[in-house]
Structure formats: C-alpha cells, structure tokens
C-alpha cells in the first residue's frame, strides 16, 4: 500500500514530512547559545533506578558538542557521594561526544536522591548533568552520618585516637557476620547491642596510618532478612597530621535551613602565618574571615566560614576551604566542608520524565 499517494497527494505528504523534519531540527537548535555551542537535553539526565545502601553504581553521562567549534572542558565538579574518573581527553571536536565516567557511592544515601555533576568549559559555558536514584536504607548511623577521626602522629605514643559509633539496622533480624577496615591502619571492635539497638563499633588509629586526608572503608558481611548474605561498606574519614592540628578535622554544617557559621582552628607547634584563604568553586558564595590569637604561649589561627542555603543547590554538598600558609611542611591546608540543604519541593522536580 502506498501511504504517500500519487501526484498532488504525494507532494503534499512530502512537504509535511520535510516541515516536521525541520521543526525537529529547530527543537535542537534552540539550545544553541550566542557562542555557537549547542547542547542536547537528553544526555543531561540519568535515571539509575532502585539500589540498596552500600552499593556502588558506575555509569556514563554523555557530553555532546553539536556546535561548530571544539568544546574544551575546564573543570568537572561532582556533588558529594559522586566521583568522576579522569577524562581521556578534555577536547570535544564539533559534532562529537565523549563519555563522562561517573560513580555514585550509595553508602551514606537513603530514599530518593538527586545528584549533580557540574561541567565548566573554557568558553564560559556551564552545564549540569543530573542523576536520579532511590536508595533503600539498611542502617542508620549514629550519632551522625559523618564518621571522622583527627590524628596527630607526633602524639600517638601518649594519646589514643579512637571513635565510637553505632549502626542501627532498619530491618529487624539484620546480623553482622564479619567486619574489617581496609588496610591495616585501625584496630576495630564491635559489640552487639540489646533490643535491636544495633551494633556499636570502636576504631583506634595505629601509628601506620598515613599523613594527609584519608578515606577508608569499613566493610561488613551482613545477614539481611530481605537481601540474605550482603556485603556492606561505609566510609571512615581520617585527617592525619604531624605536629599540626585542625580542630575540628572537618567542618560539618548538618542539614541547613538558614545561614550558618562554623569555626575551625589551625594549631601548630611552629609559629606560622596564613597568607590566604579561599573556597573551592562549589562553595564560592561562602563568607570567610580569619585571624590569629595567642593561646597557651603560642599562636593559633581561627577561620570562620558562613554558608547561606539559598546560594547552594538543594542537595547534599561537599566542598573544601583552602588555606595557604608560610609553613614549609604545610604550604597549603585543605579543610573539608560537608552538609545538606533541604526544603522546597520534590527531589524529582527538575526531572522532565517525572513531570
């Protein structure tokens, strides 16, 4: 059967087909900016579906350049719980696309989540790639989600650096079969609490723990009423210094609904000066003030960081404050900043597939 017809009917059908084709092209071309760079919406959204807490999800966003000029990636900034692998190239030729390998760590997540990866280009363009997922919780962590430890290697012979925390199972009947922390830098012990109150862990740092900002995984094998035998993992943060103290080791803003100010102290056995303090791009709206004080016969520096939730996306955030000093061993100190911004609608409100 000839669906196009003949004669005038054929020409009319062909004309309609061509107009529809041009209209479809017009939809894409509406994303061109004045610099001639174009983006397609579809690669910006990733639906990851349902996962269990503790799973690691690997996937690719696709960065498309349907423009007329090469597109050069300047910076990639993922949200908390996300990581982006090193790109093989940061230059996308016209009419081409490259994958943006991304990993979502669900260990500290629960329920419906939205995460973003912000990509900046040398042209001045900034694009946001968004993932949506739903994480079924297995444990709640007390007293807070962030398990962090600050260690001064010089004082380990006289000071015990330890941290106690609890994993409270969401489902009754969950059992921990075995547990360990990767690498041999901690002693770890566990006590099973009565009346389904969970499992209490105590970790103690060993003198083998390396200097710097470290992240270790506490891994468990659990017996879960729904999942059966299940490998679970949770991150442990450790800031290790040598005669230099950051107090607290991390700035944790918690769940923010209004502007909040937090303080960090920098203490050294050797007198020093701060030359500059600046935030990472994720926290570029942060207000920062710093000054030195004399205490116990020495000098310490105090840094105040103020964040306004109205200037931060509605999501979990992770950033850093960078401190430049005149210390030979610590010319630049990084203070990690963590928190959440909540309120203002459904987590899926920006997802066109859910509207």
N, C-alpha and C positions, 0 to 999 in steps of 0.2 A: 504494500500500500504506500503511495506517495503522500507523505504528510505535508509536503511543501506545495502541492498543487502544480498548476501549469500557468504560463503566461503572466497576466497581472497578479494573479494569486501568488505565484512563486516569487515575483519581485517584491510584493508586499511582505511576505513572510521573511525574505532575506533582509529587507530593510529593518523590520522589527528585531530580528536576530542581531544585526550589527549595532542597532541602538542600545539593546540590552548589554551587549559586549562592551561598548564604550562607557555605559553607565557603571558597569562593574569596575572598569579601569579607573573611572573617576573616583570611586569609593576609596581605592588605594591611594590615588594621587592626592586626595585631601590630606594625607599625612605628611606631605612634603612641607618642609619649612623653608624660609626665605634663603637659606644657605644651600638649598638643593639636596638636602639629606632627607631620605624618606624612611619611615618605619611602618611595619605591618603590626597590627594589634595582636593577632593570634599567638605569635611566639612569646608574648609577654606574660601569658597566663599558663600556669601548670596546675592541674588537678591531680593530687597524689593519692586521694582516696583515704582509706582507713588503715591505721598502723597501731601496733602495740608499743607502749612506752619502752624505751631502751633500744628500739631498732634503729638502724642507720639506713637512710634512703639515698641512693645515688641516682641522679638524673641529669639531663642537659636542658638548659634553656638554649634557644637559638637566636643569635644576634644577626639580623638581616640588614643588608645595605643595598636597597634597590635604587639608590641615588646615582648621580653621575660622577662623583668624586670618591676617592678612597676614604674610608672611615677609620680613624685611629683611636683606639681605646686608651684613655689616660689613666683611669682608676676604676677599680671594682670594689664596692663596699657592701658586704653581706650583713644581714641582721644577725643578732645573737642566735645561736644554735645552728647557723648555716656556715658553710665554708665553701670556697671556690678554689678549684685546682688551678695551678699555673697554666695560663693560656699558651698554646704553641706559637701563636702569633697575636699581635695586638693590632694588626692592619687588616682591614676587610676590603678587598677590591670592589669596585662598582658591580652591582648585580650578583654579589656573592653572599654567603652566610657562613658563620663559624659556630661551633658548639661552645657553650659556657658550662663546663662540667661543675655541678653543684652537689653538695652533700647536706642533707638535713639530719641532725642528731636529735632524736626524739626523747633522749634520757630525761631532760628537765621540762618536757612539754606535757600538756594534757588538754583534752577536749578539742574544740575547733581552733585551729591556729591559722594565722596568715603571716608569712614571712616575705621579706623583700630583698632583692639584690639590686643595688643602685650602680649604674654604669655611667661614667662620665667620659666624654670624648674631647679630643683636642679642639674640636670645632666650637666647643661651648655647649653642645647638646648634653642633656642628662636624661637617661631613660631608666624606668623602674620595671623590673621583672618580678612578678608576684607568684608565690605558690600558696596553695590552699591544701590543708590536710586535716584529718581528725585523728587524734591520738587517744587511745583507750588507756587510762592510767592503771598502773599496777601497784605503785607505792606512793604515799605522800611522805615527804621528807621533813623532819622537824629537828631543830627549831626553825630553820628556814631552808629554802632550796639550795642556797649557795653554801657549799662545804669548802671552806678556805682555811689555810694554815700559813702563818708567817713564821719563818725560821731564821735565826741569826747563827750562822755556822760557828762563829767565834765563841759563842756561849753554850754550845751544846753539851760540853762536859759538866756544866753546873746547872743547866736549865733543861727541863723536859718539855718538849714541844709536842702537844697532843691535842686532839679534838674528839669530842663525843657527840654523836648524832643518832637519830632513830629513823628507821624505815618502817612505816606503818602500812600494812597491806590494805588495799581497797577491798579485796575479796577475802572473806574468812576461809581458813583452810590453806592459805599460802604458806609454804615452808621453804626455808633456806637450806639447801643441801650442802653447798660448799661455797667458799668465798676466798678472794685474794685481791691484792692490789698489784697491778702490773709493775714489773721491775722490783728490785729488792731495796726499796728506799723507805719502807714503813714496816713496823710491827702492827698487826691488826688483830683485834679480838672481837668476838660477838657474844652477846647474851640475849637469849630469847625471853621476852617479857611475858608476864601472865595476862590472861583475859584479852587476847587478841590485840595487845598494845604494841605489837611489832617486835622489831629486832634492834637492839642497841649496839652500835659499833663504837669502838675506840681505836683511833690510829695514833701512832707515835712515830715521829720522824727519826730516821737513822742518820749518822754522820756521812753516809754515802750520797745523800740527796744533793743533786747538782745545783749550782748557783743559777739564779735567774727566775723568770716567771714560768712555772712548770704546770703541766696538766697531766694527771694520772687517772686511770680508770679503775674504780672498784668494780670487779666482776663477780657475779654470783651465778650459781646454778640453782634455780628455784623449782619447786613443785607447785604448780598453779592449778586451781580447780578447773579452769577453762582451757588453759594452754598446755597443761601437762608439764613435762620437763622443759624448762625455758631458760635460755641464757640472758641474764640481765646485767646491765652495766650502768655506772653512774660516775660523773667526773669529780675528781678531787683536785682543787687548785692549791698550789703552794708557791709562795713568794719567798725565795731563799736569798739572803744577803750575807755579806761578810764584814761585820763591823758597821753596817749601815742599816737603819731601821725605818720602815714605812709603817705608820700606825694610823688607821688600820691598813692591812695589806691591800684591800680592795675597797673602793667606795661603792656601797650598796644603797641605792635610793629606794628600794622596795617598790610598791605599787603607788604611783604618783597620781594625784587628782588636782594638785595645786603646786605652785612653785616651792621648791625645797632646796635648802642649803646643807651641804655636808662638808666636814673638815677632815683633812689628812695632815699628819705630822711627818716631817723628814728629819731624822736624827742621825748624826754621825759622830764617831769618836774623834774625827779630824774636823776642825772648823772649815766651813765652806760657804760659798755664796751661790744663790740662784741667779742665773743670767736671764732666763726667760721661761715662761710657762704658757703653753698653748694647747688647745683641744684638737682631737682628730676631727676630720670633716663631719662625721656622724653627729658630733656634739658641738658644731661650730657656733651654736647660739648660746653656749654656756657662758656665764659670767664668772670670771676668775679673779681672785685677789690673793696676794701672798705677802708675808712679812716675816721677819726674824725676831726671836725673843731670846733672852738669856734665861737659862733654867739649869739649876744644879751645877753652876760653874761652867756651863758650856752653851753653845748656840744651837737652837733648833729652828726650823722653818715651818710655818703653818700656811697651808693653802686652803682657801675656801672655794668651793665650786657650787654655783647655784644653777639649777635647771628649771625651766618652765615647761610643763607638759604640753602647753599649747603650741610649742615650737618643735615638738617631737612627734613622730608618727605614732598612731595608736597600735602599739605592739611592744613586745619585749625588745629592749635595746642593749647594746654592748658597745662601749667605746673606750677611749684612752685619753688620759691627760699626760702630756709630755713635758718634762722638766729638764731644762738644760742647766748644768752646774759647772763649777770650776774644779770639781773633784777629778783626779786622774783616773781612778778606778771606775767612777760612775759619771761620765760626762753627760749622759742622758738617762733619766729615770722615767720609767713608764708606770703610771698608776691606772689600773683597770677600773672602769666605771660600769656598773650594771644596774638595771632597773626595769620597770614596766610602766606603761601608760595605758590606762583603761578608761572606758566610758565612750558614749557617743555612737551606739548602734551595733548592728550585727557585724561580726568579723568578716562575713562574706559580702558586705555592702558594695565593695568595689569590683566584685566578680560579675561580669556580664552574663555568665552562664547561670547565675543564681537569681537574677532579677526577673 
